């Protein structure tokens, strides 16, 4: 059975000097990946990036903007 932890609201998560803020954060069971919706990611140097969906790997500390801001609305 698949299990996903979903937290919604104004979610603020700080891990090892990185900050992830979003409206919805999701983590699947046995996964190292946090998926944040309507989010802002800040790295250790203070560099900020925003996106409709940002994925952050807890092991490698790499992030990826999988949907830039407004991408969900471009098809309409």
N, C-alpha and C positions, 0 to 999 in steps of 0.2 A: 504494500500500500504506500503510495506517495504521501509524503507529509511536507507541508510548507508552513513556516512561521511567517505571519503577516502582521505588521504593526502599522497603524495609520494614525493620522493627526499631523501635528507639527513635530516630526521625529528628528531628534538630534543625536548622532552617534559619533563618539570620538574613540579612535583606536590607534595606539602607537604614534600619536602626533598627526594623524589624518582625521579630517572631519567630514562626515556625510550627513547632510540635512535633506529631508524630503517629506512629501506628503504620505507616501507609502513605502515601506521597506519590506522586502521579501527575502527569506533564506530557505532553501530546500534542505531536507534532511541529508546528511552526509555530503554536503556541498560546502566549498570554501568561498562561494560567490554570493555577494549581497547585491540585490537588484533594487535600486531606488528610483521611484517615479516622481516627476516634478521636483528634481533634485539639484543640489549644489554640492560639489566635491571640492575640498581644500586640501592641498598636499602640505608636507612639512615646511616648505619654503613660502607658504602663503598664497601659492598660485591657485586661483579659483576657476572652476569650469561648471557651467550649468547645462542641463539637458532634461528632456522629457523622461528619458531612461538612462541611468548611469549604472554600470556594473563595476564592482570593486572586488578584487580577489584578495582574500585575507592572508594567503600564504605568500604570494609574489608581490603584494602591495601595488599591483598594476590596476589601472582603471581604464574603462572604455565607455565613451558616450555612444550608446547604441541607437538612440533617437535624439537628434538635436532639438533644441527648443522650437516648438511650432511644427515639428515634423508630422505629428498626428493630425494636424489640421490642413496640411498642404494638399491632401487628396480631395478636398471638398471645394 
